[in-house]
Structures are given as C-alpha cells and as structure tokens.
Amino acid sequence: MTPPPPPAPLPGAVHRMSSDPDTVERDLVKLVLTVVELLRQLMERQALHRVDNGDLTEDQEERVGLTLMLLHDRMEDLCARYDLRLEDLNLDLGPLGTLLPPDGRRP
C-alpha cells in the first residue's frame, strides 16, 4: 500500500523564511509595519465610532483626524523606504481571508 500524496499547497500558501540577511530584515520590517497598520486601522475605526456616537468635541475630532492622517502618511513613507506598499502589509490568513479589510474598508 502506497502512502497518500502530500496535500496540494493552498492558494497564497505561506512563504518559507529565507536566511538571506537582507530578506530577513525586509520580512521583519514588513511584519512590524503590518502590526502597526492593523493598530492604525483599529484606532481609526474606534475614532469613527466615537464620532458617530457624539463622544468627541469638535476640537477632539479635528486632532484625532489630523493624527490619523499623519500616521497614514508616515506609514506610506516607511513602506516606500523599504520598497513596500500598504497593500503588501495585508497578510493572507488562508481560509480566514486577509488580516486587513480590502482597501481599508470597515469589515
């Protein structure tokens, strides 16, 4: 009796880690930026929720909006520095879908 063949890789299968120092550094930067982008999007959603509920003053809304725009711009700068795009930070979680909502939309 022959053993069954190995399962076919899933679309978007996990990439193997490289031992090349430049690749390791880029992958680490990508992972860190992914976590920061996830937190940025969560903060943005929470801020929108607070605005919708009327929990913030106009001055607070202005400051939160400006801060989130500056953080978004800084994220784009950091991505460009490491030859990444914000879209590159969206990890594929296999059957669960992607980590971040497509195009930054609310889930």
VOPAGU-2260 file (C-alpha; in pm, 1 decimal, decimal comma):
REM VOPAGU-2260
SITE   aa  ch    i         X         Y         Z
SITE  MET   A    0       0,0       0,0       0,0
SITE  THR   A    1     145,3     336,4    -100,5
SITE  PRO   A    2     112,8     641,7     120,4
SITE  PRO   A    3    -125,3     912,3       0,6
SITE  PRO   A    4      32,2    1200,8    -190,4
SITE  PRO   A    5     107,5    1516,7       6,6
SITE  PRO   A    6    -171,5    1773,8       2,1
SITE  ALA   A    7    -153,0    2044,2    -262,5
SITE  PRO   A    8     -47,3    2383,9    -129,7
SITE  LEU   A    9    -330,3    2626,7     -67,1
SITE  PRO   A   10    -355,8    2936,8    -283,2
SITE  GLY   A   11    -149,9    3210,3    -122,1
SITE  ALA   A   12      42,3    2949,7      76,6
SITE  VAL   A   13     278,3    3066,8     346,9
SITE  HIS   A   14     615,6    3178,5     219,5
SITE  ARG   A   15     918,6    2999,2     351,7
SITE  MET   A   16    1161,9    3204,7     555,2
SITE  SER   A   17    1484,3    3292,0     380,8
SITE  SER   A   18    1819,1    3301,0     556,7
SITE  ASP   A   19    1944,4    3589,2     341,4
SITE  PRO   A   20    2010,8    3880,7     583,8
SITE  ASP   A   21    1855,1    4140,7     351,1
SITE  THR   A   22    1541,5    3932,0     305,3
SITE  VAL   A   23    1514,2    3861,7     678,1
SITE  GLU   A   24    1539,4    4234,3     755,5
SITE  ARG   A   25    1276,3    4321,9     494,3
SITE  ASP   A   26    1042,3    4047,6     619,1
SITE  LEU   A   27    1082,3    4167,8     978,4
SITE  VAL   A   28    1011,2    4527,4     874,7
SITE  LYS   A   29     707,2    4405,8     681,0
SITE  LEU   A   30     577,0    4218,5     986,5
SITE  VAL   A   31     628,7    4517,6    1218,1
SITE  LEU   A   32     461,8    4754,2     971,0
SITE  THR   A   33     172,7    4508,4     934,7
SITE  VAL   A   34     112,5    4515,8    1311,0
SITE  VAL   A   35     134,2    4896,7    1314,0
SITE  GLU   A   36    -109,7    4920,8    1019,4
SITE  LEU   A   37    -352,7    4685,2    1194,3
SITE  LEU   A   38    -340,5    4902,4    1507,3
SITE  ARG   A   39    -379,2    5219,4    1298,5
SITE  GLN   A   40    -690,3    5082,9    1130,2
SITE  LEU   A   41    -836,0    4970,5    1464,1
SITE  MET   A   42    -774,5    5316,8    1612,5
SITE  GLU   A   43    -935,9    5474,7    1307,3
SITE  ARG   A   44   -1245,5    5255,1    1341,6
SITE  GLN   A   45   -1271,4    5334,6    1711,7
SITE  ALA   A   46   -1237,4    5707,3    1640,1
SITE  LEU   A   47   -1513,2    5688,0    1376,0
SITE  HIS   A   48   -1733,4    5501,2    1622,2
SITE  ARG   A   49   -1676,3    5770,5    1885,6
SITE  VAL   A   50   -1753,1    6044,7    1631,8
SITE  ASP   A   51   -2072,7    5864,7    1524,9
SITE  ASN   A   52   -2178,9    5840,7    1890,7
SITE  GLY   A   53   -2100,7    6207,2    1955,5
SITE  ASP   A   54   -1842,1    6121,7    2222,4
SITE  LEU   A   55   -1585,1    6375,4    2096,3
SITE  THR   A   56   -1582,8    6752,7    2086,4
SITE  GLU   A   57   -1514,7    6925,2    1753,6
SITE  ASP   A   58   -1161,8    7003,6    1870,2
SITE  GLN   A   59   -1100,7    6638,1    1963,3
SITE  GLU   A   60   -1240,8    6523,1    1627,5
SITE  GLU   A   61   -1004,2    6762,2    1449,9
SITE  ARG   A   62    -699,8    6641,2    1647,0
SITE  VAL   A   63    -785,5    6272,4    1602,5
SITE  GLY   A   64    -843,6    6321,0    1229,5
SITE  LEU   A   65    -515,4    6506,7    1185,2
SITE  THR   A   66    -323,9    6249,0    1389,3
SITE  LEU   A   67    -467,0    5958,7    1188,4
SITE  MET   A   68    -385,9    6132,8     858,5
SITE  LEU   A   69     -28,6    6197,6     972,3
SITE  LEU   A   70      11,1    5835,9    1085,0
SITE  HIS   A   71    -120,6    5713,8     748,5
SITE  ASP   A   72     127,7    5938,9     564,9
SITE  ARG   A   73     412,0    5817,5     787,1
SITE  MET   A   74     316,3    5455,8     716,8
SITE  GLU   A   75     332,3    5527,2     342,4
SITE  ASP   A   76     677,0    5686,2     389,3
SITE  LEU   A   77     806,4    5384,5     583,0
SITE  CYS   A   78     665,4    5143,7     325,7
SITE  ALA   A   79     831,7    5337,9      43,4
SITE  ARG   A   80    1160,9    5332,7     233,2
SITE  TYR   A   81    1155,1    4951,0     230,8
SITE  ASP   A   82    1007,5    4919,4    -119,8
SITE  LEU   A   83     668,1    4808,4      12,7
SITE  ARG   A   84     313,0    4925,3     -48,3
SITE  LEU   A   85      40,6    4942,2     216,0
SITE  GLU   A   86    -132,2    4663,0      21,8
SITE  ASP   A   87     174,2    4441,0      80,4
SITE  LEU   A   88     105,4    4450,9     455,0
SITE  ASN   A   89    -224,6    4265,5     424,5
SITE  LEU   A   90    -138,1    3910,4     529,7
SITE  ASP   A   91    -325,8    3621,0     372,5
SITE  LEU   A   92    -467,5    3407,0     653,5
SITE  GLY   A   93    -573,4    3125,3     422,4
SITE  PRO   A   94    -934,7    3017,7     463,0
SITE  LEU   A   95    -995,1    3303,4     709,6
SITE  GLY   A   96    -927,5    3563,6     442,4
SITE  THR   A   97    -694,3    3857,8     481,5
SITE  LEU   A   98    -582,6    4024,6     803,6
SITE  LEU   A   99    -687,6    4373,6     697,5
SITE  PRO   A  100   -1012,4    4464,4     522,6
SITE  PRO   A  101    -970,5    4523,1     147,6
SITE  ASP   A  102    -889,8    4885,2      59,7
SITE  GLY   A  103    -904,2    4982,5     428,3
SITE  ARG   A  104   -1284,0    4939,8     436,2
SITE  ARG   A  105   -1463,4    4850,4     755,2
SITE  PRO   A  106   -1521,2    4475,9     796,4
